[in-house]
């Protein structure tokens, strides 16, 4: 088979996106969603694989800056729109796109690449490791109560049109204030704020249009929630509605609790659904009975260091660390070898070395541990990290740990 990987031309976007839709089940996206996706497509970073006159593969990347431990916003490639036509599976199409893409990312000087996976088993062979988790819950608000902190009555709550320009801008400013404080969050480029308000009627599945609740104090927005209401009744005509929460952001604990109280108290609703929250989200410490919340964890962000030295030097570390890492990376061999990481809470340096290795691991495990969401000690217990010098693992695992759980608040 002869295929050709090319940069996507704007004139080919419809065919390119149509192939992506077909690969994901063949259901066309609503026009509102398609318009958003076209607007945010970075054509110079989008690839199409051609077999003659037909596009048989797609892959793209967004230019993000992602928060890493210590608060730095690091240039990061957000890998997206990956598909292979069903007629061309197992023929090297995906490998050719991943090869070209990672070479391009390296040339752009981005030390990290991230993605969300429709099938998590696919991307480990290209060096991606699960780096964050998303906490989901279905909270029975008819069976639990909230234990609220002081100050929740200091805020004015009001409903607003989520797509109204001033509301959208104010909510985006609240989001932006949160980004430096949590690894994995993305500093969004202009246009990305629209993702939270794209609301095709065809995708509501019996729920209301998206609603927006604002929490204000002295006229300043300090928090917001975007959600849908799905009214339901059981066989005895008792209400069993669901509040499906898409976004929940607040700049201080009392404002967060005030938003939760509103969402938990809505008439005719007995469940609050939270599909994607940080693993350490505060609602877990507000509810009276965690067993009535149907908690579940799923993989979130998959991360790959593209340049190991630059990636490890870009973040800080919980305690001082001086360790030699022996990294294997068959897909990006420029990373393979020994690296000396020296750093701490104030910063770090990571350079090549000939010194003996103290820990051995692949770039995939490095990706999993990078944001602090998974422990090197846990990976070692699974046989995926090897301690070469006694004592090196415990100190390095502690150094890589974080104070808050890393989290990706939305897909891309």
GUKEDREN-747810 format. One line per 2 residues: their letters; for each residue x, y, z of C-alpha. Coordinates in pm, whole numbers, plus 50000, padded with zeros to 5 digits. Layout:
N
A> X,Y,Z; ...;
***
This chain:
412
XX> 50000,50000,50000; 50128,50345,49907;
XX> 50004,50631,50122; 50109,50991,50156;
XX> 50102,51200,50475; 50031,51566,50398;
XX> 49947,51882,50587; 49572,51946,50567;
XX> 49450,52209,50324; 49140,52413,50418;
XX> 48965,52292,50102; 48997,51932,50223;
XX> 48859,51988,50573; 48508,51856,50501;
XX> 48639,51527,50364; 48894,51504,50646;
XX> 48636,51564,50918; 48385,51338,50746;
XX> 48637,51054,50762; 48681,51121,51132;
XX> 48304,51103,51186; 48286,50775,50998;
XX> 48570,50626,51203; 48384,50716,51524;
XX> 48057,50550,51426; 47929,50744,51128;
XX> 47694,50983,51311; 47747,51336,51173;
XX> 47819,51612,51421; 47551,51884,51442;
XX> 47630,52187,51231; 47698,52405,51537;
XX> 47962,52161,51658; 48115,52122,51312;
XX> 48148,52499,51281; 48328,52515,51615;
XX> 48568,52234,51524; 48652,52394,51192;
XX> 48715,52731,51357; 48964,52586,51607;
XX> 49142,52356,51360; 49508,52453,51325;
XX> 49554,52357,50962; 49931,52383,50968;
XX> 49931,52122,51250; 49674,51889,51096;
XX> 49771,51582,50894; 49580,51382,50635;
XX> 49688,51044,50503; 49596,50998,50140;
XX> 49556,50676,49945; 49516,50801,49591;
XX> 49229,51050,49595; 49090,50937,49930;
XX> 49173,51051,50283; 49222,50738,50496;
XX> 49370,50886,50813; 49364,51203,51018;
XX> 49554,51357,51306; 49583,51708,51439;
XX> 49737,51908,51719; 49642,52218,51915;
XX> 49897,52465,52047; 49835,52470,52421;
XX> 50025,52584,52726; 49972,52337,53010;
XX> 50030,52391,53380; 50293,52163,53532;
XX> 50394,52119,53898; 50531,52451,54018;
XX> 50284,52653,53810; 50476,52701,53485;
XX> 50274,52708,53162; 50468,52477,52930;
XX> 50416,52466,52551; 50227,52144,52483;
XX> 50090,51975,52173; 49729,51869,52223;
XX> 49695,51567,51994; 49346,51542,51848;
XX> 49124,51424,51559; 49308,51092,51524;
XX> 49137,50835,51301; 49213,50559,51053;
XX> 48964,50439,50793; 48830,50091,50867;
XX> 48956,49978,50526; 49314,50071,50618;
XX> 49360,49939,50970; 49678,49749,51062;
XX> 49866,49888,50765; 50090,50136,50943;
XX> 49871,50443,50886; 49854,50539,51255;
XX> 50226,50477,51306; 50312,50701,51009;
XX> 50098,50984,51151; 50241,50949,51501;
XX> 50594,50948,51360; 50537,51263,51154;
XX> 50350,51437,51433; 50608,51381,51706;
XX> 50886,51490,51473; 50690,51810,51407;
XX> 50624,51867,51777; 50994,51834,51850;
XX> 51080,52076,51570; 50840,52332,51722;
XX> 51021,52308,52056; 50725,52173,52254;
XX> 50859,51939,52525; 50522,51769,52591;
XX> 50244,51605,52390; 49908,51511,52542;
XX> 49588,51346,52429; 49262,51192,52546;
XX> 49212,50839,52422; 48893,50683,52288;
XX> 49070,50348,52342; 49344,50373,52608;
XX> 49528,50062,52487; 49633,50230,52162;
XX> 49882,50496,52261; 50121,50330,52506;
XX> 50330,50197,52218; 50389,50557,52109;
XX> 50514,50656,52455; 50198,50803,52608;
XX> 50123,50723,52972; 49802,50790,53166;
XX> 49884,51103,53362; 49557,51227,53516;
XX> 49232,51078,53635; 48880,51210,53608;
XX> 48650,51158,53901; 48289,51083,53815;
XX> 47992,51067,54049; 47615,51035,54054;
XX> 47526,51196,54387; 47186,51109,54536;
XX> 47084,51449,54665; 46771,51302,54820;
XX> 46993,51086,55042; 47285,51313,55131;
XX> 47323,51658,55281; 47602,51913,55252;
XX> 47820,52026,55541; 47893,52382,55432;
XX> 48187,52604,55531; 48133,52955,55671;
XX> 48062,53233,55425; 47835,53060,55174;
XX> 47567,53327,55216; 47803,53607,55112;
XX> 47737,53553,54742; 47462,53656,54505;
XX> 47356,53375,54275; 47191,53445,53942;
XX> 47114,53264,53620; 47251,53401,53294;
XX> 47270,53314,52926; 47597,53114,52905;
XX> 47665,53233,52550; 47612,53604,52620;
XX> 47951,53765,52540; 48001,53943,52874;
XX> 47903,53631,53069; 48127,53411,52859;
XX> 48423,53647,52902; 48372,53670,53279;
XX> 48352,53290,53316; 48665,53249,53106;
XX> 48846,53492,53336; 48751,53279,53638;
XX> 48875,52969,53457; 49203,53142,53368;
XX> 49263,53226,53735; 49237,52855,53819;
XX> 49481,52733,53555; 49816,52807,53729;
XX> 49711,52625,54045; 49646,52278,53907;
XX> 49877,52069,53684; 49712,51943,53369;
XX> 49492,52247,53316; 49524,52422,52981;
XX> 49570,52790,52915; 49318,52823,52634;
XX> 49378,53026,52320; 49110,53272,52200;
XX> 48811,53088,52060; 48835,52795,52300;
XX> 48598,52961,52549; 48317,52874,52304;
XX> 48363,52502,52372; 48172,52538,52697;
XX> 47866,52689,52529; 47834,52492,52205;
XX> 47492,52341,52270; 47332,52154,51977;
XX> 46974,52051,52053; 47040,51712,51891;
XX> 47294,51625,52162; 47083,51703,52470;
XX> 46932,51353,52505; 46614,51479,52666;
XX> 46786,51737,52885; 46737,52112,52888;
XX> 46950,52364,52708; 47271,52438,52896;
XX> 47218,52677,53187; 47469,52899,53362;
XX> 47473,52991,53731; 47691,53281,53843;
XX> 47818,53344,54197; 47902,53711,54254;
XX> 48019,53922,54545; 48006,54302,54525;
XX> 47950,54272,54151; 48256,54052,54091;
XX> 48222,53703,53949; 48390,53449,54179;
XX> 48243,53125,54045; 48012,52967,53790;
XX> 47845,52640,53702; 47719,52522,53365;
XX> 47467,52241,53374; 47162,52079,53219;
XX> 46841,51953,53378; 46701,51615,53277;
XX> 46349,51574,53424; 46249,51214,53496;
XX> 45978,51035,53698; 45963,50682,53833;
XX> 45674,50434,53813; 45498,50602,54107;
XX> 45524,50944,53940; 45784,51061,54189;
XX> 46046,51300,54044; 46389,51149,53979;
XX> 46549,51422,53770; 46920,51464,53705;
XX> 47135,51777,53722; 47414,51710,53469;
XX> 47704,51942,53554; 47944,52031,53273;
XX> 48158,52298,53444; 48206,52405,53804;
XX> 48473,52664,53884; 48520,52896,54179;
XX> 48806,53105,54308; 48744,53031,54678;
XX> 48597,52746,54885; 48283,52927,55006;
XX> 48182,53021,54652; 48232,52661,54540;
XX> 48013,52541,54826; 47744,52798,54746;
XX> 47728,52672,54388; 47705,52312,54511;
XX> 47421,52399,54749; 47220,52547,54462;
XX> 47278,52245,54237; 47188,52002,54516;
XX> 46863,52183,54601; 46695,52214,54260;
XX> 46329,52113,54256; 46233,51778,54099;
XX> 46598,51668,54082; 46731,51381,54293;
XX> 47076,51324,54139; 47368,51550,54059;
XX> 47586,51399,53786; 47951,51504,53780;
XX> 48122,51322,53491; 48462,51491,53505;
XX> 48607,51637,53824; 48955,51630,53983;
XX> 49034,51320,54188; 49063,51541,54499;
XX> 48754,51753,54428; 48613,51930,54733;
XX> 48254,51803,54708; 48377,51471,54852;
XX> 48439,51651,55183; 48107,51836,55180;
XX> 47868,51541,55139; 47734,51360,55444;
XX> 47757,51010,55293; 48013,50933,55023;
XX> 47859,50587,54971; 47551,50748,54814;
XX> 47762,50916,54548; 47855,50628,54311;
XX> 48216,50741,54281; 48424,50617,53987;
XX> 48766,50695,53840; 48860,50692,53471;
XX> 49174,50778,53279; 49197,51140,53174;
XX> 49502,51295,53012; 49764,51075,52843;
XX> 50104,51249,52841; 50428,51195,52653;
XX> 50757,51376,52714; 50878,51468,52365;
XX> 51205,51613,52494; 51288,51444,52826;
XX> 51547,51697,52939; 51335,52003,52868;
XX> 51022,51843,53013; 51182,51746,53345;
XX> 51351,52086,53376; 51021,52270,53318;
XX> 50859,52161,53647; 50955,52189,54010;
XX> 50980,51910,54268; 50831,51865,54613;
XX> 51169,51800,54779; 51529,51831,54665;
XX> 51625,51548,54434; 51944,51444,54254;
XX> 51891,51123,54058; 52013,50957,53740;
XX> 51728,50819,53528; 51789,50559,53259;
XX> 51510,50624,53009; 51412,50395,52722;
XX> 51215,50540,52431; 51210,50323,52117;
XX> 50969,50550,51927; 51164,50873,51994;
XX> 51521,50744,52036; 51664,51090,52100;
XX> 51529,51050,52455; 51692,50712,52520;
XX> 51981,50718,52766; 52075,50843,53109;
XX> 51958,51178,53241; 52065,51348,53562;
XX> 51778,51535,53725; 51879,51786,53992;
XX> 51617,52012,54142; 51367,52095,54409;
XX> 51091,52343,54493; 51277,52632,54329;
XX> 51343,52469,53992; 51540,52196,53820;
XX> 51806,52106,53566; 51803,51786,53362;
XX> 52102,51696,53146; 52257,51391,52986;
XX> 52513,51203,53193; 52745,50902,53189;
XX> 52690,50840,53561; 52543,50503,53667;
XX> 52166,50477,53656; 51969,50494,53983;
XX> 51622,50436,53836; 51531,50272,53505;
XX> 51200,50332,53330; 51045,50394,52992;
XX> 50922,50729,52868; 50568,50602,52919;
XX> 50616,50568,53296; 50783,50908,53301;
XX> 50470,51049,53136; 50245,50889,53396;
XX> 50447,51031,53687; 50521,51370,53532;
XX> 50224,51571,53666; 50228,51405,54008;
XX> 49909,51207,53959; 50072,50863,53971;
XX> 50356,50761,54200; 50683,50622,54073;
XX> 50664,50387,54372; 50330,50254,54252;
XX> 50469,50205,53903; 50767,50023,54055;
XX> 50530,49793,54244; 50383,49700,53905;
XX> 50731,49623,53770; 50737,49923,53541;
XX> 51011,50118,53722; 51330,49950,53843;
XX> 51539,50079,54132; 51910,50049,54052;
XX> 52039,50214,54371; 51873,50134,54704;
XX> 51686,50436,54838; 51662,50619,54506;
XX> 51299,50526,54446; 51150,50663,54768;
XX> 51320,51001,54741; 51244,51043,54371;
XX> 50880,50935,54410; 50836,51194,54686;
XX> 50998,51463,54469; 50758,51394,54181;
XX> 50448,51409,54405; 50213,51707,54403;
XX> 49995,51899,54647; 49682,51879,54428;
XX> 49566,51613,54185; 49640,51694,53821;
XX> 49331,51730,53607; 49218,51797,53252;
XX> 48886,51987,53277; 48770,51927,52919;
XX> 48848,51728,52611; 49001,51860,52292;
***
